[in-house]
Amino acid sequence: MRDLDSSEDEISILISKNSQLETEIEDLQQNISTYKADIEQYDLIKSDLEMEKEALEEVLLKLRSDLKEKEEKLNEALLFQV
């Protein structure tokens, strides 16, 4: 009888632990889903920022080129004034 009671107690404990583990697994799976969504959002933002950076770099190169042209024209104009 003691063996049977002891076995039933062990089974009850294992069932309880199994239930706790299943709850933890569900929580972890929910966390994984949340992290995946966060990563996807991060990747989208990163991509947008990279495209914006490239566009700004192109604008910067154009402005530098324009500035160089204007400096050259100004230098030419100053040479002719002398």
C-alpha positions as CSV (number, residue, x, y, z in Angstrom):
1,M,0.0,0.0,0.0
2,R,2.8,2.4,0.8
3,D,4.4,1.7,-2.5
4,L,1.1,2.5,-4.3
5,D,0.7,5.7,-2.2
6,S,4.3,6.7,-2.9
7,S,3.9,6.0,-6.6
8,E,0.6,8.0,-6.7
9,D,2.4,10.9,-4.9
10,E,5.3,10.8,-7.4
11,I,2.8,10.7,-10.3
12,S,1.0,13.7,-8.8
13,I,4.2,15.6,-8.4
14,L,5.3,14.8,-12.0
15,I,1.9,15.9,-13.4
16,S,2.2,19.1,-11.5
17,K,5.8,19.7,-12.7
18,N,4.7,18.8,-16.2
19,S,2.0,21.4,-16.1
20,Q,4.4,24.0,-14.8
21,L,6.8,23.2,-17.6
22,E,4.0,23.4,-20.2
23,T,3.2,26.9,-18.9
24,E,6.8,27.9,-19.0
25,I,7.1,26.6,-22.6
26,E,4.0,28.6,-23.6
27,D,5.5,31.7,-22.0
28,L,8.8,31.1,-23.8
29,Q,7.1,30.6,-27.1
30,Q,5.2,33.9,-26.6
31,N,8.5,35.6,-25.8
32,I,10.0,34.1,-29.0
33,S,7.1,35.4,-31.1
34,T,7.5,38.9,-29.5
35,Y,11.3,38.8,-30.2
36,K,10.7,37.8,-33.8
37,A,8.3,40.7,-34.3
38,D,10.8,43.1,-32.7
39,I,13.6,41.8,-34.9
40,E,11.4,42.2,-38.0
41,Q,10.5,45.8,-37.0
42,Y,14.2,46.5,-36.3
43,D,15.2,45.2,-39.7
44,L,12.6,47.4,-41.4
45,I,13.7,50.5,-39.5
46,K,17.3,49.6,-40.3
47,S,16.6,49.3,-44.0
48,D,14.7,52.6,-44.0
49,L,17.6,54.3,-42.3
50,E,20.2,52.8,-44.6
51,M,18.2,54.1,-47.6
52,E,17.8,57.5,-46.1
53,K,21.6,57.6,-45.3
54,E,22.4,56.7,-48.9
55,A,20.1,59.5,-50.1
56,L,21.6,62.0,-47.8
57,E,25.1,60.9,-48.8
58,E,24.1,61.6,-52.5
59,V,22.8,65.0,-51.6
60,L,26.0,65.7,-49.6
61,L,28.2,64.7,-52.6
62,K,26.1,66.9,-54.9
63,L,26.4,69.9,-52.5
64,R,30.1,69.4,-52.2
65,S,30.4,69.3,-56.0
66,D,28.3,72.4,-56.4
67,L,30.4,74.2,-53.7
68,K,33.6,73.2,-55.5
69,E,32.3,74.6,-58.8
70,K,31.3,77.9,-57.2
71,E,34.6,78.2,-55.4
72,E,36.4,77.7,-58.8
73,K,34.2,80.3,-60.5
74,L,34.8,82.7,-57.6
75,N,38.6,82.1,-57.8
76,E,38.4,82.7,-61.6
77,A,36.4,85.9,-61.1
78,L,38.9,87.1,-58.5
79,L,41.8,86.4,-60.8
80,F,40.2,88.5,-63.6
81,Q,39.6,91.4,-61.2
82,V,43.3,91.7,-60.4
